[in-house]
Amino acid sequence: MNPVALLGGLGRAILDTLAIFGRVAMFAVDAISHIFRPPFYPREFAIALLNIGWLSLPVVGLTAIFTGGALALQIYAGGARFNAEAVVPQIVAIGMVRELGPVLVGLMIAARVTSSIAAEIATMKVTEQIDALVTLSTHPMKYLTAPRVLAALITVPALVGVGDVIGIAGGYTVATQNLGFNPATYLMNTVNFLETRDIVSSLVKGAAFGLIAAIMGCYYGMNSGRGAQGVGRATKSSVESAAILILAANFVLTGVFFSL
């Protein structure tokens, strides 16, 4: 292959990727700015709170409790090789609160909420409902994007907190019922080991992941192609982008909170 053509293709790919990041960043700034500027749409915000928060509780709870139980079993089996079975409560607590709780909730929200937002807004674009909003002097960013972004910023940290508690409860149940741990000692070790910054980092990650999930769903929905293929492509791309950005943001935030 011609080296010039190869370098040219690589350069175009890099420039296209940077352009996408730029468009997403500008969209995110625009969406966040509309949260604080009237008019406001409390009904749309309430619906978004219900869809993102309350209706996500079952999948978040089930994911967290099974993850906490499996984590307790894995740590016990691994610790038994070094006569360190007693560290199960501490590692379950720190693993769920610092890492697994926020990440798993974020990925579940990306799978459930981001796909839903992208599909809904893309369908509205295909059926020209967004054009109708503009005709009625209703700003699509204010009516469709701002309520969903604000709802995700509020509810996802709450879901992360609930997931952390349920995950620790799953580890507690497995440890006390199957592994022979004393319930009072297990709880004492869990409470004494966790620090304030562990909890703060978990909630901050939840807010960041909620923002990413909502922004990706709205961005790909607003910029979807026409027809059924456009809706499907927007939904798939939104989930993929949200999942990758959540994992990348988790790495960055973990470094910020725990490298000092």
N, C-alpha and C positions, 0 to 999 in steps of 0.2 A: 504494500500500500504506500502511496505517496506520503512522505512525512509531512509535507505542507498541508495536505488535505486532512491528515490525522490531527495535526495541531489545530487546524481550523475548526474541525468538528468538536474537539475538546473545548476550545475556547467558546464556541457557540453554546455548548451545553452548560458551561460554567456561567456564562452571561444570562442564559435563560433561567437558571436556578436562582441567581441573584435577583433577577427581575421578579420572580415569583415571591421571594422573601420580601422584597420591597413592597410589592402590592399587598401582601398579607399584613405587613407592618402598618402601612397607611390605612388599610381597612380597620385594623384593630384600634388605632388611635382615633379614627373617626367614630367607630362604634362606642368606645369608652366616653368620648366627649359628649355624645348624644345622651348618655345616661344622666348628665347633670344639667341639661338644657331642656326647658319646656318646648312643646307640650308633653305631658306624661300620659301613659296609658295604663292605669292601675289594673284594669280587667285583664289585659294581656300579660301583665306582670304576675298577677295571681294565678293565671292558667299555667304560666311557665314555672312558677314555684311548685305547683301541684305535679306537673309532669316531670320536672327534673328532680325534685326532692322527694316528695311523698311516694310517688309511684316507683322510685328507684330503690326504696328501702328493702323490699323482698330480695332482690338480686344481690344487693350489697350485703345484707345480713347473712344469706346463705353462703356467699363467697367467703366472707370473713370467718364464719364459725368453722367451716371445713378447713380453711387455711390454718387457723389457729390450732385446731386439733392435729392436723398433719404435721405442723411445725413442732409441736410438743413431742410427738412420736419420733420424728427425725432427730431432734436434739438429744432425746433420751438415748436413742440407739447409738448416736455418734459419741455422746459423752460417756457411755458405758465402756468404750474402748480405752478411756483414760481415767476411769473411776471418777468422772466428773458429772454424774447424773444430777447432782443437786443444782446445777446451773439452769435447769429447764425453765423455772419461772422467770428468771432474769432475762434470758435470751428470747423467750417468747414475747415478753413485754417490749423489749427494745426492738426486736425484729418487726413486730406488728406496728408499733407506734412510729418508729423512724422510717421504715421502708415499705413493708408489705401492705400495711393498711392504706396509706395514701396512694401507692402505685396501683394496687388492685382496684381500689375504688375509682381512680382516675381512668383506668382502662375499661372498667365496666360502664362508666359514664360515657366514654368515647364510643363504646359499642352500642349502647342503648340510646343515649341522648343525642350525640353528634349525628348519628345516622338518621334519627328521626327529624332533627332540625333541618338537615340538608335535604332530605327527601320532601319534607313539607314545603320549604321555601322554593326548591327547584320546581316542584309541581305547580306552585303558585305562579312562578315565572313562565312555565310552559303554557299554562292556561290563561296567561295575560292578566292575572289578578294583581300582580305588582304594578303593571301599567295602569290598571284601574285605580289603585291607590294614589298614584301620581296624578291622575286625572281629577281625583277628589281632593287634591292639595294635601295629601297625607304622605309624609316623608317615610319611605320604606325602612330606612335605617332606624328611625324613631319607633315605628310601629312594630317592626318584625325583629330587629336585631337588639336594640337597647334593652327591652324587657327580658329577653332570654339571657343576655350577657349578665345583667344585674342579678337575675335569679340564680344563675350558675355560680356567681361569685359568693352568694349568700348560702346556698344550700349545699354545695359540694364540701366545703369545710365541715359543715354539720354532719354530712354523711360520712366523712372521714373519721370524725370523732366517734360516731356510732359504730362504724366498722372496727375501729381500734378496740373499743370496749367489747364488742361481740367476739372479735378474734381472740382477745385475752381470755374471755369467758370460755371459748371453745378449748383453748389450751388448758385452762383450769379444770374443765370437766374431764378431759382425757387424763390429765395428770393425777387427779384425785380419785377417779373411778377405776382407771386401768393400770396406772403406774405406781400406785401406793403412796402418793404424796399426802402430807397432812394439809387439810384445807386452810387452816389459820396460818400456818407457816408459809404456804404458797402465796397467799394474799399479802402477807407482810413483806415477803421478799420482792413481790411485784411492785408494791407501793414504794418501798424504800429505794429500789433501784432506779426508777424513773426520775428524770430531772425535768425542771420546767421547760428547758430549751428543747427537750425531746417532744413535748406536747405542742409547743409553739411551732416547731419546725413542721410537725405533722399537719397542723391547721393551715400554715402558710402554703405548704405544698398543695393542700386541698384547694385553696383559693386560686393558686396558679393553674392547677390542672383544670379546674372548672372554667376559668377564663379561656384556656386553650381549647377545651372541648366546644364551648359555645361559639367562639370566634371561628373555628374551623367549619363547624356546621353552617353557620350563617354565610361565611365567605364562599364556600363551594356551592351553597344553594343559590346565592345571588348571582354567581358567575357560571351557572350550569348551562349546558348546551340545550338545544331544542329537542323535543321528542322524548320518548321513553328511554332511549339510550343515553341522552344527556342527563336525565334524572338518575339513572343507575350509575353512570360514571361519576357524577357529583357525590352521590352517597358513598361509593367505594373510596373515592379519593379523600373525602372528609375524614373517614374513620382511619384510613392509613396515615394521613398527615397528623391527625390528633394523637394517635398512639405513639408515633415516632417522636413528636414534639414533647409529649408527656414524659417519655423515658429520658429524652435529652434534658428537659427541665429538671427532672428528678436528680440527674447526675450533677447539674450545676448547683442546685439548691443544697444538695447534700454536702458538696464541697464548701459552700459558703457557710453552712451552719456548723459543720463538724471538723473543718480543717484548721480552725483557729486554736 
